[in-house]
Amino acid sequence: MQRTQQLAELQTGKRFDLLVIGGGATGCGIALDAAARGLNVALVEKNDFAEGTSSRSTKLLHGGVRYLEAAVKKLDWVQYNLVREGLRERALLLQNAPHLSRRIQLVTPLYSWWDVPYVFTGLKFYDLLAGKKNIGHSRLLGKISALQRFPMLKSEGLKAGVLYYDGQFLDARMALALALTAQRQGAIIANHVEVTALRKQAGRISGAQLVDRLSGQEWQMQARGVINATGPFTDQVRQLDDPTAAPLLKTSSGIHIVLDKEFAPPATGLMIPETEDGRVLFVLPWEGHALVGTTDEPARVAEHPRASEEEVDYLLRHVARYFDLHVRREDVKAVWSGLRPLVIDPQAQDTATLARTHVIQQSDSGLLTITGGKWTAYRQMAEDVVDRGIKAFRLAPQFSCKTRSMMLLGGDGFAEDADLCLQDKYGLESTVARHLNRAYGDRAKEVCALAEQHGLKARLHPAHPYLEAEVVYAVRHELAARVADILVRRLSLGLVDK
Ligand code: FAD
C-alpha cells in the first residue's frame, strides 16, 4: 500500500486499538508485534522510518562484551541479563532477517600479557552465555598470525589477538523491513506524520492530533491506547501528556566516519573494547567501506544531530593511536551522528557507564512509554510493551506474541547464493547482484524485473552498486517520499559516501 492509501486509512475516523508514536527500531518492532497478535495498529513517524537513531547505529547485533565485564566485575545481575538477552536476540535476528544480517568476525588486539587470559576468558564466557544460540567460538591468535591477517594492527608491544563473533546488519533497511512486515500483518504505517498533541477524555488519553509534514494537513485520530516509542524524543512526547513530567532520559551522541575500503580489514572487524578514555573504538567492514566509531558525549536532543569537527578529529586521532592506519581528513567519505536514548541513573558517573536497559512507564492518563535499550533488543522490547499495553488498555488480541519465529519481509526465500541466479538471469554485475540479494532478499527479483521492464538497469553512480530501478521501487513499494528517504535509508548511499 502506498503512503497516500496509508494516510487515508488513518483519516477514516475509526478507532484503533493502538497508536504507536515513532518509526525507529522500537516503534516498528511494536507495530509488528501488535499487528501479528491481531490488534488494530497505527504507527506514525514524523520523519522517515529510522531517520532518528535507528539508521545511525554501529550496525552490530551484540550481547555487549563491555556489559559482560561490568556484570562480572560488579556482580551486576541487570547487566548480566542484558547480555543474555542481547545474545538471544542476536540469534533471532540472524534467523528472521537473514538477508539483512550476517555473522561477523571481530578481533581485539592485546598489548599486555595480563589481558590475554582476561579477555580470552571473558569472550569464552560470552560464547558460553549464548548457549545453543552461539554463532562461533572465540579463539586466540598468536602475534604473528594476528599481524599476517591484519597488517593494520600496531605491531609494537602486540602480544596476541582474540577473535570472536557477533552479528552485523543494515539498520535502516531492517527498520523498514519491520515496518513493511507490520503493514503486511495489517498495521497502518505512515512516515512524515507527526503527533503534535494528545487527546484526552475524562483524563485518559484517547487519541492524538496529527499533521502530515509533507502537505501540512492536520486531523485527529482515536486509539484505545497510545505508545510513546520516540527514542531521544521520549521526554518531549511525555510532556505533551504532562508538561511537568520529570525527564526520564539523558541523551549522548555517538558519531561514525566512513572510509574507503582500503582501510577496512578484510571481512573482519577490529575492536578496542575500551580506549584510555573509556570508549569503544572499532574499524568494521561495512557496505564495501570501513566504518569507524564511536564517541559518547552528552548531547541535546536535535532532530538532525550533526557531528562536530572535534568529534571527527577525535576519531582520526584515536585510529592513528590504536591502529597502523594513516587516515587523513580527506579520506573521510561520510560522517553521521546519532543520539542514544539513555535512561537516567543517578548513580552513573557519565553517559558511557549508563546501562543500556529499557524501561516501560505508564503515566496517570495512560500514556505508555518505552525507551532505552538497544537495536539488538528491539523484539524483546516490543513484546514486553505490547504485553503491558494489552493489560493496560484492556485489548483483546487474537494470538499470543509471534515474533520469535516470524520472518521479516524478504527473508523467507532468501538464499546466500541467489545473487548468482540474479547475475545469470538479468545479466547483472556481481557486485550489483550481491547488493540486491542482501538488501531485498527474495524481493530482489521484483527490483530486477522492474529494471528490465523499464530500462532502469544503469547504476546511479559508477562507484556504487545501486540501480536506477531501486529509486522507483522505493517510491512504489517502500513508502519513500523524499529524495533523502531513498538515498540515505532505502539505499545506504548517503551514509557511505556523502
Ligand atoms: P529512534 O530510532 O530515534 O526512533 C524514534 C523515532 O521517533 C524517530 O524517528 C523520531 O523522528 C520519531 N518521533 C519523535 N517524536 C515524534 C512525534 N511527535 N511524532 C511522530 N514521530 C516522532 N544498538 C545496537 O544494538 N547495536 C549497535 O551497534 C548500536 N550502535 C549504536 C551506536 C550509536 C552511535 C548510537 C547512538 C546508538 C547505537 N545503538 C546500537 C542503539 C540503537 O541504535 C538505539 O537503541 C535504537 O536505534 C533506538 O531506537 P528507537 O526506535 O527507540 O529510537
Residues whose N, C-alpha, C, O or C-beta is under 5 A from the ligand:
A	BS01	FAD	I21 G22 G23 G24 A25 T26 G27 V44 E45 K46 N47 D48 A50 E51 G52 T53 S54 R56 S57 T58 K59 L60 V193 E194 V195 A229 T230 G231 P232 F233 S252 G254 I255 T294 G338 L339 R340 G372 G373 K374 W375 T376
